[in-house]
Amino acid sequence: MLGLWTFQIPLLVGLLILHYLKQLWSHRHYPPGPFELPFIGNMWRFVAQLRQNVLMELGKKYGKIYTLWLGPRPMVVLSGFQAVKEWLIGHSEDFSDRTETPFLKAALKGKGIIFANGHTWKQQRHFGVVTLRKLGLGRRGMEHHIIEEAQQLVETFADEKGQPFDPSLPITNSISEVIRIVAFGKHFPKETFQKQGEAIRCFLKVFSTVSHGLYEMFPWIMKHLPGLHQKAFSTMDEAVLLAKKEIQNHKMHQTQYEPQDFIDFYLLQMKKDKDCHNSAYNEDNLAQCILELMGAGIDTTSTTLKWALLLMVNHPEIQDKVQKEIEDVFGSSCLICYQDRKKLPYTNAVIHEIMRYRYILMFGGPRQTIKDVNLYGFHIPKGTIIVPDMVTLLTDPEQWDTPEEFNPNHFLDKDGQFIIREAFLPFGAGVRVCIGEQLAHIQIFIFFTKLLSAFTFQLPEGVERLSEEIVPGLTLQPHPFKFCAIPRCSTS
């Protein structure tokens, strides 16, 4: 028996080595990247060192294109402005599919907008873009609700009477209320919305855990094992059921008047397309669209606002200039709308610099190739994951004078007028650019100007500076902080 094992063990080791060498040989057509281990690849290094600049460091080492391995599956990363511009914008259609991973397939089933592909994606995206435009700006549109909610946040901050407090929960609640009303209507129950929000947060947390990584690499095993991934699946199923319940409520209370929210518009579209055999307008896709608007719209915008106020505390000279510009243009009036951004070039530049300096995602939304392509001389097969490293784009030293510094002058010309920069793409690029970009811009501008008009934000006594380090995750949050909101004028 011992002699048998003496023969089999070296044979097994030899076969594993041959398999590994064969694997390396088959990968030779891909761009170079970090050392990969058999079966598990090299993504484990990325997870173990989860921080915003880990991809940036790899970009500096391997150039504007390199490969990471998620188990046996390649993930090609585009690093820097030129690579992202050339391929995700110049050849956008070749990279129009969203990545289909085992975890996303199991959790989302190809529904909605963000993670759908093909005919389903095209119909849902077109509807989303058109509907958000119809919901519109102005007195009766989404901007009206945003202004009301911003005023409510001002009053909430005023209740602290200048004492140190954590603004995170009030900011998140305010942005949540905007999404609830604009997208789902005033009659969408807050309790249902809060339950859905909790389910989505639970689902998103899984993406920064070992459970998620293991499921992507070994789905045939992990789908039978307990863990956080199973909780994520169950919470998403629960959130979908709650969304469908509200869809039924909307159906029961539909009126003869104009649609008032996203669900109303979608149900109207379903009626129009009821006889179309290939229509993807159905309640399953609507439920997923609802959850995507919540998940993508709340966390990203509220995180940006938290960074905005934190940076104003740490840079009081910039805060002073913003407040002076607002006063010079509007005096004591608190009635500022989104169109007024053209009158406030410095304030507009500060807002854009906040989004550049503290990009809130670990990387841009992954895509996958819809056909074989040639990237910088490398043959990339159809179905390969393509990840745009947006951090390297927003900190590219060839595009930004001081990429590592918070500097609003990046968005000002020599005459102090606002300019948009070609390399400013925090909402993505090409056919997959975020459909909520305009809504996010409106919210951030109105909340920011409203709060800066009403308060001066200061450090609590004894605190020298707020940390600008990130908390790694799907969205890159600031560390918990407190500040003092000192009233500048009446908050009425």
N, C-alpha and C positions, 0 to 999 in steps of 0.2 A: 504493500500500500504506500509506504514511504517513497519507494522508487517511482511509483506512478505519479505522486504529487511533485516529486523532483523534476519529472519530465513536463507535467502539465503547467506548472506555474511559470517557468521560463517561456513556454509556448504562448501562454496567455499574455504575458508582458510583451513578448515580441509582436503578437498580433495587434495589441493596443498601440504599440509604437508605430507599426506599419499603417494602422488606421489614421493615426494622428498625422503622420507624414503625408499620407494621401489627402487628408483634409487640408493641410497647408498648401499642397500643390494645387488643389482645386480652387484655392482662394487667391492664387497669384494674380488673377486678372483684376482684383479689387484694389483700390488705393491702399497704401500702407497704413498701419495703425499700431496701437499698443500690442504687446505680446498677448496671445490668446492661449487659454488652457483648453485641453480636450473636453468636449461636451458642454462646458459652461461658458466658453468664450472669454471675453474680458470686460463685460458690463459690470461684473462684480466690483471692479476697481472704481467704476463711476459711482455706484451706490454707496460703497464704503467711504468715498471722499465727497459725499453730496454737498456741493456748494456752487455758487453761481459761476465762479471763474475756472472750474475744473475743465470745461470744454475749451475755454480761452487758452489755457495752458497747453492743451493738446494741439490746438490750432497753431500756436507758436512753434511747436515741435515738429508737426507733420505737414504744415502748410494749409492751403485753402480747401483741401479735400482729403479726408482720411476715413478709415473704416473702424467701427466698433462692432463687436460680435455679441449678439444676444443669443447665447447658446450657439446653435448652428446657423442662426439667421443674421445676415449682414445688415448693418445700419450705417449708411454713408452720410457723413456730416459735412455740410458746406460752411466754411468759416470765412468771415470777412465780407465787406460790402460787395466787391467785384464778383465773388462767387455766387452770392445770393441774388444779386441783380441779374447776372448773366443767365442763370439757370431757372430760378423760381419766377422771374419776371419775363425774361426773354424767351424762355421755353416753358411757360406756365402750363400749357395743355399737356405736356409730356409728364408733368408731375401733379396732375389734377386729382388723383385718387388720394383718399385718406388711408393711412396705415391700418391694415386689418390684422390685429394681433389676437391670439387666442382669448385673452382676458376681455378685450373689448367686444369681440364677437359674442362671448357668453353673456356679458353684462348688458349690452345695448342692442344686440341682434340686428345691426345694420339699419336702425331706424333714426329718424330725425335729420339734422343738418350736418353737425360738426363731424360725426364719425361715419356718415353714410357715403355711399359711392353710386356711380351710375345714374340711372333714371330717377331713382328715389331722391338722391342728393340734388340733382338738377331742379326737380320740381319744388322740393322743400326750400332750397336756397332762393330760387326765384320768388317764391311766395313770401319768404321772410324779408327779402330786400324791399319788395313792393309794399308790403304791409307796414313795415316800420316807417316808410316814407309817407304812407297814407295817414298814419297816426299823427305825424306831422309836428310842426312847431307852432308857436303863436299862442293866442289867448286860450283857444280851446284844445290845443294839442298837448303833446308830452311836456313841452317847455313850461307850460302853466303849472302842471303838477310838480315839476322839479323845483320851480321857484317857491311854491308853497312848502314843500318838504325842507328846502334849504332854510327857510325862515323858521320852521319848527326846530331845526337843529340849532340855529342861533339861540332860540329861547331855552333849549335844553342846556347849552353851554353856559348861558347867562345864569341859570339856576345854581351853578357851582360857585358864583360870587367871587371869582378870582382865585379860588383855592385850587391846589393841585388835584388833578383827576385824570383818569385814563379815558381817552376819547374813542377807543376802538369800538365798543358796543354801540354807543349812540350813532357813530358814523355808519356802521353796518346796518343798524335798524333803519336809518334814513334811506340808504340806497335800496334796501329790501322793499321799503314802502313804495318807492318810485317804480320798481320793477313790478310789484304786485298790482298797482293801479294802472300803469301804462299798458302792460302786456296782458293782464288778466281781468281788469275791471275793478271798480270800487266794491262790487259785491262778492268778490273772491274772498272767502273767510280767512281772517288772519290766522286762526288756529290751524287750518289746513295748510296754509302757506308755511307756517313755522315748522310743522311736522315734515313737510317736503324739504325744507331747508336743512333740517337736522339729518335727514336721510342722505341728501346730496353731500353734505360735509363729511359724513361717515364714509361715503363712497370715494370721495376725492382723497381722503387720508390714506387709503390703501395704496395709492400710486407711489408713495414714498416709503413703502415697507418691503421687507424681504419676501413677504407672502406674494406680492404682486410679481416681483422678479422671478420667483420660482414658478408661478403659474404660467408666465410667458415662455419659460424654458421647458417646463415639463407639464403641460396641461393635461395629458392623458393620466398622469398620476395625481396632480393637485385637485382635479375636479372631484376625486373620491375622498380627499382628506379634509378634515376640519381646519379652520383658520380664519384670518381676517377677510380673505377673499370670499369666503362663503357668506360672511356677514354683509359684505358689500353687495353681493348678488341679491340677498334677501331685502336689504334696505332699498335698493333700486326698484325691485318688484313692488314694494310697499308704496314708494313714491309714485310709480306709474298708476297704481290702483287709485290713489288719491286724486291724481290728475284726471283720470277717466271719470271719477265720481263728479268732479267739477264740470267736466265736459257735458255730462248728462244734465246737470243743473242749468247750464247755459242753454241747452236744447229746450228745456222745459219753460224757460223764461225769455226765449227769443221774442223780439218785438218786430213790428213793421217798420221801425225807424232804422236809421243808419247804424251799422256795426260800431260798437264802442271800444272794443279791445281786440287783442290778438285772436282769442278763441272765437269771438263773433265772426271775424273776417274768415277764419279757417273753416268754420261750419258753413258759411256762405259759399266758399270755394268748393267744399264737398258736394253741396247741392248742385252747383253748376256742372260738376264733373261726374255726377252719379251714373251717367250712361256711357262714360268713357272707359273702355275695357282695360286700358293700361294706366289709369290714374293711380298715383301714389298718395293721393289725399285721403287719409283714413284716420280713425281715432288713435291707432297705435303710433303713427307718425306724429300726430298732433300732441299726444301725451309726452313723447320724447322731446319735441320742440319746446314745450312748456318747461321741462326740466332743464334743458340746455340754456334757455334764456335766463333761468334762475342761477344755474351753476356758473355760467360764463359772465353774466351781467353783474352779479352782486359782489362776488369775491374780488374780481379784478378792479372794479371801480372803487370799492371801499378801501382796498389795499393801497391804491394810488393816492387817495385822499389822505390816508394815514401818513404815507411818506411825505406828501406835500406839506402837511402841518409840522411834521418833525423837522423837515429841512428849513422851514421858516424860523423855527426856534433856534436852530443851530446857525442860521445865517441872518441875524437881525438886520444887517445893512440891506439885504435884498428884500426882506419883509417891509422895511421902511420905504424903499423905492416903489414897491407895489402899492402900498397904501397912499403914498403921495400922488402917484399917477391916477389912481381911482378918484382921489379928492379933487385933483386939478380938473378932471374931466366931468365928474358928476356932482361935485360939492357934497352936500349932506344927503343927497338922494340915494336911496337903497334900491331903486328900480333899475337893475342892470339885467339885460337880456343877452342871449348868445350872440346876436348880431353886433353887440357893442364891443366884441373882442377886437374889431378893426380899429376902434378908438383907443385901445389899450395895448400898444405894441410890446411894451416891456412886460406887462402882466402875462400876455400871451406867450412871450418868450420864456418866462419863468415856468409856466405850466408845461410847455413842451420839453424844457430841460429837465423837469422833474421826471417825466416819463422816459426820457433818454437815460438820465443818470441812474435811476432806480427802476430799470425794466423789471417787471414783476413776475416774469416766467423764467423757469430754468432754461428753456430753449423754445424756439418756435414750434408750431404745430407740425408733427411729423407727416410727411406725404409718402406716397410710393409711386414708382414709375408705372405707367400704363403700357409701356413697350420697352424694348431694349434701347438703351441710349449710350452714347459715348461721352464721358465726362473727362475732359483734360487728358484724353488718350486712354482712359480706363473703360473697359466694357462693363456696363452696369445692366444686368438682366432685368426683364420685366418683373414687377412685384417687389423690387428692392426698396427698403425703407430709406427715405431721404429726410434728413433733419437739418433745417436751417438754424445755425447758431446765431440768433438775433443779438445776443450780448456782444459778440465780436463785431457785428455790423454797427451797433450803436456806440461802440468804443473803438472803432477803427481809427488809428492815428493818422491815416491818410485822409480822413473825412472830418475829423474834429480836432481843433487846436489843442484843447486840454481834455482828452477823453476821460481821464480818471478823476477830473474835478467837476464840482457842481458850478457850472458857468453859463448863465443865461445868454451871454454874448454869442454863444453858438447859433442863436436864432435871431440875431440882430445884424443889420448891415451897418456901414460906416456912418449912416445918418440916424441910427437908432430906430429904424423901421423893422418890423417883423418880417422874417423870411423863413419859408419852409425849406428844409434840407432834403435832398434826394435820399440820403441815407437814413432818414427818420421813418422807420417802418415798424413801430411797436405793435401794430395791429395785423402784421403779416403783409403778404404781397401776392399779386396774381389772382387767379380765379378763386382762391381759398381765403382771400382777405376777410377779416371779421365783419359780419353783417351789422354788428352793433357798434361800429366805430363812431358813427355820428352821435348816437345816443350817449356813448361814453364821453365824447368831447363836450357835449352840452352839459352833462351832469358835473363833470370836473370843473368846467369854467364857472358855472353858476354857483356851485357850492364854495369853491375857492374864493371867488370875489365877494360873495355874501359874507363869509366868515372873516376874511381880511378887512372888510369894511367895518365889521362890528367889533372885532377884537384885535388886540396885540397879544401874540402868543409868546410866553416867556418861560424860562427854566424855573423850576421850583427852587426855593432857597436851599443852598448847600449843594446843588447839582451843577457841575461845571459844563457838561455837554451830554446830549442824548446820543446813544449808540446808533451809528449808521450801518452796523453790520446786519446781515440778513439772517433770518431763520429759514433754513432750507425746507423745501416742500414743493408741491405742485405750483403754488404761488409763493413768491419770496417776500415774506412778511418782515416788518421791522420787529425788533425785540420789544416786548411790552414796555410802555413808557407813560409817564405822566407829565403834564405841563399845566401852566396857569393861563387861562383865557381872561385877559384884562379888558373890560368893556371900554370902547372908544367913544360910543355914542349910544343913544337909545336903541334898544333892540326891538322896539315895536314896529 
